[in-house]
Amino acid sequence: VADGRRRQRAPPPADLRRRVGASPDRRRRSDGDGFGAGLRAEAVAPETFLRLAAAMRLGAKGYRVTVIDRLDMPGGRGSSISQGGHRFDLGPTIVTVPQSLRDLWSACGRDFDADVDLRPMDPYYEIRWPDGSRFAARQSTDAMRAEVARLSPGDLAGYDRFLKDAEARYWFGFEDLGRRPMHRFVDLLKVLPKFAWYRADRSVAAHAARRVRDERLRMALSFHPLFIGGDPFHVTSMYALVSHLEKEFGVHYAMGGVAAIAGAMARVIEGQGGRIILNAEADEVMVKGGRATGVRLTDGRVLAAGVVVSNADAGHTYDRLLRNQPRRRWTTRHLGRRRWSMGLFVWYFGTRGTRGQWPDVGHHTILNGPRYRGLVKDIFIRGKLAEDFSLYVHRPSVTDPSVAPAGDDTFYALSPVPHLGHADPVNWAEMAEPYRRRVQKALEEQLLPGLSSHLTSSLVYTPETFRDRYLSPYGAGFSIEPRILQSAWFRPHNVSEELPGLYLVGAGTHPGAGLPGVVASAEVLAKLVPDAAPAASHVGQSAMELAAE
């Protein structure tokens, strides 16, 4: 039952928020309408795209879920923002493994394809290098082999071997390991022989280098961990599975953006009897008798719950939401010693009268700088904002005209950058505009000639935005980096190690970041949370999910 009494918000110790990378001047977000005084809450969790998936899974298990989100629309990082007639996707732009979404909808008795319009991409994306060479990634094996043969005929046999490696790792790493709980140490012991067999100690970049000799192909086969915040030269070779995942399931775009999927999820939750409260922020997980009993919001309201599910970043969950509870493993010091994913610099921009221009620039383009390994080392190891960069360029208007005014285009350009936890973090208040101008200059010279004369809307997100908007420790784009000793059992568990009744989902937990990973996290959650007990009321037992974003 919601408690209407106001409680004074207890300030965290000053060094606590500094050490997890939280903004010292983060403002409160006001809450939405009042929480129903008679509503019994049985599960609470934070809301983003993944939290919506978790809420759907809980609803399918008989819970009535209340989702609390500090943002003003469902989806968290999977939401969008509109400016000057342009709609900018703030989160994922690529949908892979749509079957996982269809399975999620099916578990709720719904039809995903009736709710969401997915369009296959062909090519998936185009990779460009400074020497003018290009590589178009496609689903067809014959088309991909033709691309490899065009760049480096001598690497064709090695590429075929790489595809077989990727498929084997997919069946173990995604379909097996990624879809079951990994919170018991015995679970880790059982899979260690396969980790050894697949040389999980070797990086994905090192594995690609053993199969092909051309440096461009090595990059094309190994860069995928960057999509989930990983350093390809240190992340396990298990992530070679992405090549098979793309080949098997394709790459898709949701008309209306990923925010359209989030909106469809919200409608499913409401159809299950659930509720979503926006503009509300979790402040602390409440504890009684040694287990989680609900959540207190920043406005002082207490929402009672028998099960608490947090999809806030695992670092934020433990260091902020459990700040007043003893912690054995996920202490401030332990979290501070983890390796975190890189930060992201994202420039969202619109252009006027360009729909017919730049016909060779498709929906997804990867524009490489002059360095690969050296640039990655600057970002992840040295924590240095390099003079050069590589860009992912998103142009959804070639597929979905609704993202821009008639005849115009909507873009974003994303550059991986260091997170804010390095010894000398970037001062983005000073560097954001100079860096944006450098990105614009590179785009105009290498991809979009005449860009400056067509620019209209412009919006920049930096790691400081991720820290303040999404409460991401150190402004990291994808939570804890998925290195071998920060994966599976070594990652924050889906069943909290610190507090009974608390569950974690999302990029910082098992199985990890990326759209398929976070949807799988909700599937793992459903295997861990017990079914809702029969309720006296015909509306069923209530559940509440609480959002930190």
N, C-alpha and C positions, 0 to 999 in steps of 0.2 A: 504494500500500500504506500503510495507516495506520501511523503511527509512535507506538509506545506510550510513548516517552520524555517525561517532563515537561519543559516549558520555562518559564522565568520570564517572566511577563507584563510586557512593557515598558510603563511608564506613558507616556501621550501627553503632549506639552508642555501645561503648565497652560492657556495661552491658547488652545490649539487647540480643546479641548472647550467652552470658554466661548464662543468665537466662532461655533461652529456650533449653540450652544444646547443642548448636552448637559448632563445633570445631573452636577454635580461629585461627587456621592456615589452614583452609580448602582451598585447591588450586582451582583456576579456571579450568574449563574444556574448551578446545578450541571448536569452533563451526565447523559444517560441511560445505557443500557448500552453496553458497549464496541463500538467499530467493528471489524468483522471483519478480522482480521489479513491474510487473503489476498485481500481484495477490491480489485481495481484500480478506481480512480475516474477517470472520464473527464470528468465535468462536476459542478460544485458550485454551488449557489445558495441564497439565503435563502428561507424559506417563509412565505408568506401565501396568501390566496385566489389571487392572481395567480401566486405561485410554484408553487402546485399546478398551475395551468394550464400554466405553463412546463415543469414536470416531466412532465406528460402529453404535451406536444408533443415533448420530448426522448425520452421513452419510445417514442413512435410512430416516431421516427427511428432506433431501434435501440439507444439508450443504456439502461443500467440505472442508474436515478437513486437517489441517496441524498439525502433532504431533511433539512436540519438546522434546527430551530426552537427559539428560546429560550423559547417559551411551552409550556404543558402540554397543548395540544390543537391539532389541525390547523386552519388557516384564518387565523391571524394576526388582522387586524382583522375578518375574516369569521367570527370564532368567537363563542362565547356564554358566559355565566356564569349559574349557577343559585344562587338564594338564596331561602330561605323558600318553596319550592315554585314559584317564578317562574323562567322562563328568559328572560334578557335578551339580545337580539341586540346585539353590540358594534359591529357594522359596518354594511354596506349593508342596507337594509330593502326596497329597491325593485329588482326585476329587470326590466330593459328589454332589448330585442333578444335574446330567448331563443334565436333562431336561431344566434347566435354560440356559445352553449353547446352547442347541438345539433351544430354543425360541429366543435367541439372533441372531443366524444365520438365523433363519426363518424370523425375522424382516428385515433382509438385503437381503432376497430373495435367501438365500444359504442353503446348506445342511451340517450341522455340521459333520455328520458321514461320509460324502464323503471327508472331509478335515482332520479329526482327528481320529486316531485309539485308541479307549478306550478299556481297558481290565479290566473286573471285578476281584476284589480280593476275594479269599476264602481260608483261613479266611481273614477278613479285616486286623486284627493285632492280635498279641499275647501279653498278659500282663503277666509279670513274677514278682514274689516276692522273697525276700531273703530266705524264708523258702522252696523254691523249687516248690511251687504251681504255676499253670498257668491257664490262662483264655483265650480261643480263641473266639474272637468276629466274628460272622457270620451273614448273612442276614436271614437265616432260624430261625423262632421263635422256632421251635422244637429243633433245635441244640443249641440255646441260653438257652433254659429252661433246657436242659440236662447239659450244663456247670454250670448253677446256682445250679442245684440239686447235681452235683458232688462236688461242693465246700461247699454248705450249704443248704441241703434239706429243712430245716425249713424256708428258705427265698423265696421259690418258689411262694407262694401266694403274698407276698409283691412285688416280681419282676413283676408279672402279673399286679398288680395295678400301678407300676411305668410305665410300658409300656402304660397303658391307660392314665396316667397323661401326658406322653411325647407326645402322639398323640394329646390330647386336646390343649396343649401348642403349638404344631407345627401349627395347623390350625389357631390359633390366632396370635402367635408370628412371624411366618415365612410367611405364605400365605397371611395374612391380614396386620398386622402391618409392616412387613418387606418389603412389596412391594408397599407401598404408601407413599407419602410425609408426614413429621411430623414437618413442619416448623411453623405451626400456633398453638398458645396456645389452641385454641378450639379443635384441633385435639387431644391434650393430655387429655383435660377434657372428651372427648367422650370415651376414652379407660380406664380411671381410674377405673370404676366399674369392668371391666374384670381383670385389674391388681390386684385389691383387691380379686376378686373371686379366681384367680389362685395363690394367696399368693406370688406375685412377690417380696414382701419384704423379703421373706425367701430365703436363699442361696440355690444353687443347691446341695451343700454338705449336708445341713440340711434337705433338702427334701428327698434325698436318704437315710439319716439316719432314717427317719420316715417310710421308706418302707422296708428296709433290716437291719439285725443286724450284719452280717459278715463284718468286717472292709475291707476285700479285695473287696467284692462286692460293698461296699460304695464307695471305690475308683474307681472301674471300671465303676460305673454309674454316677460319678460326675466329673471326671478329664477333660472332654471335653472342658470346658472353657479355659484351658491352651493352646489349639490349636489356640485360638484367643486372647491370652494375658490376660485372666481373672483369678482372684483368686477364685477357686471354693467355698471357705468359705465366700465370700462376694458378688460374682456375683449372680444376681437374678436367682431364680429357673426356670424362663422361659427357660433357656438354657438346661433344661432337654429335650427340643424338639429335641436335636441332636440325642438322642437314636432312636426316631421315624424316623428322617431324614435318618439315616444310614439304618434302617430296611426297609424303603420304597424304597429308591433309590439305595442302595448299596454303596460300596466304590470302586473307579476305579483308574487306572493308565493310563496316556496317553503315548503311545509308543513314545519315543523321549523326554519324560519328559514334564513338563508344558511349557517349552520353545517351544515345538512343537505346543502347542495351541496358544502361543503368536505369533509364526511365521505365523500360519494360519490366525490369526486375522489381522496381518499386511497385508497379501495378500488381505483380504476382503476390508480393508480400501483403499488400492491402487486401487482395482477394482472399488471402488466407486468414484474414482477420487481424493482421498486423498493423502497426502504426509507425510512421516515420516523423520524428520531430527534428526540424532544421534549426540552425542558428543556436545550438545548445552544445556546451562543451563539458566533457567529463573532467573532474578535478581529482577524484580519489575513489579507489575501490574500497567499499566499506567491508569491515571484517567483524564477525562475531562468533565466538566459540571456535576460533581457529579456521574458519572458512569464509569465503566470499559471500556476502549477503546482499549486495547491491552496489549502487554507485551514487556518489554525491556530485552534483553539478557545480559549476563555478558560481551559479547564482544562489547556492545554498540548498536547493531542493535535494532530497534524498529519494532515490528510486530503488525500492526493495526488489530483490531477485534471488531465486534459488540457484541460478546458474549465471555466471558472468562470462561473456565472451568478448575479448578485446582484440580489435584489429588495428588499434593504434600501433605505431612502430614498437617492436618488442623492447627497444631501449627506453622509449617514453613510458611504456606500460610499467616496467619495473622501476625505473628511476624517478618517475613522477607519480603515477597512479598508485604505486605501492611504497611511496617514500616514507611512510610512517610505520611500515611493517619490517620486521627482521628478514633479511635475505641471506641465504647461504651461498648460492651460486651466482646469481645475476646481480651482484653488487655494483655500486658505482665504479669501483676500481676495475672489476672484471669487464664491465661494459666498455670502459675507457681503453682497455687493452685489445679490444677486438679490432679487426681490420674492417673498415666500412667502405661501402661502394663509393664510386666517384660522385661528384656533384654534376649538375646540368646547367648550362647556360642555354636558354631557349628564347629566340627572337620570333615573335608572332607578328606577321605583317600582311597587309592587303595591298593589292595593286589595281589600278584603274585601267580598263580598256585593254587588258592583256590576254583575254581568254583565247585568242587566236595566235598569240605570240609564243615563242619558245616551244615549238611543237615537239622537239626532241626531249623535253623535260616531262617525265611522267609523274605518277602519283608518289613514288618513293625513289629518292636518289641518294646515294652515299658518295660524297665528294671527298676523296682522300687528299691529305696534305702530303708533303715530301717524305715524312717519316711515319713509321708504324710502331715498331718496338720502342724507339726513343721517346715518341710522344706519349705512349702508354705509360712508360716509366716516369715521365714528368708528372703525369696526372695522378698515378696511384702511389708511387714510391717517394718521389722528391716533393710532391705537393706544390709544384711550380706551374704557374700560368705561362705556358710557352708562347713564343711569338707565332708559331705555326699551329694549325689545328686541322682536324677533319670534321666534316659536317654531315648530318643526316637532314635531308631537305624533304619536307612533306608538302605536297600540292594536291589536297583533296578535291579541289574544284574541277579537276579533269575527270573525276568520277561522280562527284556529287555537287551539281550546280547550286544547291541550296545553301552552301557554305559562304557564298559571296553574292553581291549584287549582280544583276545581269551584265554579262560581258567582262566582269572583273574576276580576280583570282584571290584565293586565300592561301597563305603559306605559313610554314614555320621552319626555322633552321635551328637545329640542336647541335651544340658542341659539348662533348664531355670535358669537364674541368675538375680540378681538385675539390674535395669537400673542405669544410671549414675547420676540420680538426687537426690540420698539420701545424707545424711549429710556427710558420709565418703565413697565416691564411690571407687569401685575397680580400682586399677591402673593396667590396663590390659597389659600395656607395660612390666610390671614386672611379672604378674601372668599368662599370656596366656600359656606359655610353661609348667610351673609347673602344671597348671590345666589340660592341654592336657595330660600330663604324667599320672595324676591321672585317667583321663577318660580311657586312654589306659590300665592301670593296671586293672581297674574294668572290662573292656570288656574282657580282656584276662582271668581273673579269673572266670567270670560268664557267658560269652556268646561265646567268640571266642578264645578257647585255642590255643596257639602257634601263636597268632597274630603278635607278634614282629618280628618273623623270616620271615614273608611274606610281611611286609609293603613296599610300594613303594612311591607313591605320597602322599603328605600331605599338607593341607591348613587349616588355622584357621580363623574363623570370630568371633569377639567379639562385645559387644555393641558399642565399639569405631568404629568398621567397619560400623555398621548400622548408627551411627551418621554421619560419614564422607562420606560413599558411597551413602546412601539413604536420608541423611539430616533429620534423625529421631530425634526429640527432646529427649534428654537424652539417645539416643541410644535405645529407646524402640522398641521392635519388632513388636508391633501391635497398635501403637498410644495410644489414650486415653483408659484407662481400661473400659470395658463395665459394670460398676456397674449400679444399678437401677437409680441413680440420675445423671448418665452420659450416659443415653440411650435415644432413641427416641427424644422427643423435647429438652431434656437437652443436647444433643450432638450438635456439630456444624452443622448447617442446610445445606441442599443441595442448598438452595437459600441463598446466603450470607446475614447475618444480617447487615453487615457493608458497603456493596457497591453494588448498583444496577448493573446488567449486569455481576456479578461474581457468578459462581456456583461452588460448591464443591462436589467431589465424593471421595470414597475411604474408607480405614479402619477407619479414624478418624471422619467420618461423619455417618449419618443415612443410612442403618441400622447397619453397623459395619464391623468388620474384618472377615476374612475367605473367601474362594473362593465363596461360595454361597452368602455371604453378599455383597462382592464388586461387583459381577455381578448384584445383585438386586439393588445396588446403581446406576448403569448405567440405569437400568429400571426406577427407580424413577426420574433420571435426564431427561429422555425422556418425562416424564409427566409434567415437569416443563419448559423446554426450548421450546419456540414456534417453529412451523414449519418454515423452511426457506422461506422467501418471494420469489415470482417468480423472476427469474433473467433474465436480458436482453440477457445474453449469453447462448448458448446451453449447456455449461458445468455446469450450475446451480450456485447457490450461494455458495461462498467459506466459509469454516469454518476452524478454526485453533485450535488445541489443543496444549498446551504447557507443557513440562515436567520439573520437578525439579529434578527428580532422574537421 
